[in-house]
Amino acid sequence: GNVALYGATSGTLLASGGAGERFAVRNSGAMAVVEGIGDHGCEYMTGGAVAVLGRAGVNFGAGMTGGIAFVLDDDGSFLAGQRYHTSFLAPQPYAQMTEDQQRQLEGMVRLHQEKTGSVKAQTLLADWPVHAQKFLCCVPLPQA
């Protein structure tokens, strides 16, 4: 549905499926893994961690000042189409993530697969070295 995790301060959400619009808006501490989201994901996020194992809609990360988000950009359209908010984010490819970020992402995907039985996560993990390269790390840009 729409507006899941609005204002979340803690907890874990693992959804074997997609979420609607305005997912994790104002998230300040929850961890979530979903298999796709609508527009305006992670708006005004100040903390927490989100992994999107599928398509993310437009205006991703608008007003995001904290936390971390990982987005699977399977076809390059997230980055090329600038579906993220360029004033707040500069997504980095997997190869440029820190080792801690890489471990965090893989751990989130593994937890998702273990707890939900997700076919999507299982497919990603089956050839992780290849699929990991399609993820982007979104952390907020320093604001003046």
C-alpha positions in Angstrom: 0.0 0.0 0.0 0.9 3.6 0.0 2.7 5.5 2.7 4.1 2.4 4.5 6.7 3.2 7.1 5.7 6.9 7.2 7.6 8.3 10.1 9.0 4.9 11.3 11.5 5.2 14.1 12.5 1.5 14.5 11.6 -2.0 13.5 12.0 -4.2 10.4 9.8 -4.6 7.4 10.5 -7.4 4.9 7.9 -7.5 2.1 8.1 -10.2 -0.6 6.4 -7.9 -3.1 6.2 -4.2 -3.9 5.2 -1.2 -2.0 3.2 1.8 -3.2 4.0 5.5 -3.3 5.7 7.4 -0.5 7.4 4.4 0.9 9.6 5.1 4.0 8.8 8.8 4.0 10.3 10.4 7.1 11.9 7.1 8.1 14.3 7.8 10.9 15.3 4.3 12.1 13.5 1.4 10.5 15.1 -1.2 8.2 13.1 -2.4 5.2 13.5 -4.6 2.2 10.9 -4.5 -0.6 10.8 -5.7 -4.2 9.8 -2.4 -5.8 8.3 0.9 -4.8 6.2 3.7 -6.4 7.0 7.4 -6.6 8.5 9.5 -3.8 10.3 6.7 -2.0 12.5 7.7 1.0 11.3 11.3 0.9 12.6 13.3 3.9 14.3 10.1 5.3 16.6 11.0 8.2 17.8 7.5 9.3 17.3 3.8 8.8 18.1 1.6 5.9 16.0 0.6 2.8 16.8 -1.9 0.1 14.7 -1.9 -3.0 15.1 -5.2 -5.0 13.3 -3.8 -8.0 12.0 -0.7 -9.7 11.8 2.6 -7.8 9.6 5.3 -9.0 10.4 9.0 -9.6 11.5 11.6 -7.0 13.3 9.1 -4.9 15.1 10.6 -1.9 13.7 14.1 -2.2 14.6 15.9 1.1 16.6 12.8 2.3 19.1 14.0 4.9 20.1 10.7 6.6 20.0 7.0 6.4 21.0 4.7 3.5 19.1 3.2 0.6 20.1 0.6 -1.9 18.3 0.4 -5.2 18.5 -2.4 -7.8 19.0 -0.6 -11.1 18.7 -3.8 -13.3 18.3 -1.9 -16.6 20.1 1.3 -15.8 16.9 3.4 -15.9 17.0 4.6 -12.3 20.4 6.3 -12.8 20.0 7.3 -16.5 16.4 8.5 -16.0 17.4 10.4 -12.9 14.4 9.1 -11.0 16.2 10.2 -7.8 16.2 13.7 -6.5 19.5 15.2 -7.8 19.7 17.9 -5.2 19.8 15.4 -2.4 21.4 12.2 -3.8 24.3 11.1 -6.0 23.8 7.3 -6.2 27.0 5.3 -6.2 27.5 2.0 -8.0 28.3 -1.1 -6.1 32.0 -0.9 -7.0 32.2 2.4 -5.2 30.4 1.4 -2.1 32.4 0.9 1.1 33.0 -2.7 2.3 30.6 -2.0 5.2 27.9 -0.8 2.7 28.4 -3.9 0.5 28.1 -6.2 3.6 25.0 -4.3 4.8 23.3 -4.7 1.4 24.1 -8.4 1.1 23.0 -9.0 4.7 19.7 -7.2 4.1 19.0 -9.3 0.9 20.0 -12.5 2.8 17.7 -11.7 5.7 14.9 -10.9 3.3 15.3 -14.3 1.6 15.5 -16.2 4.9 12.5 -14.6 6.4 10.2 -14.3 3.4 11.3 -17.1 1.0 11.5 -14.4 -1.7 12.1 -15.8 -5.1 13.5 -12.4 -6.2 16.1 -12.4 -3.3 17.0 -16.1 -4.0 17.6 -15.3 -7.6 19.9 -12.3 -6.7 21.8 -14.4 -4.1 22.3 -17.3 -6.5 24.7 -15.2 -8.6 25.4 -12.4 -6.1 28.8 -11.3 -7.6 27.0 -10.5 -10.9 23.7 -9.1 -9.4 25.4 -7.0 -6.7 26.9 -4.9 -9.5 23.5 -3.7 -10.5 22.8 -2.0 -7.1 23.2 1.6 -6.3 23.9 3.1 -2.9 22.0 6.3 -2.1 23.2 8.4 0.8 22.4 12.1 1.1 24.7 14.7 -0.3 26.0 17.2 2.3 23.7 20.2 2.4 24.9 23.7 2.7 
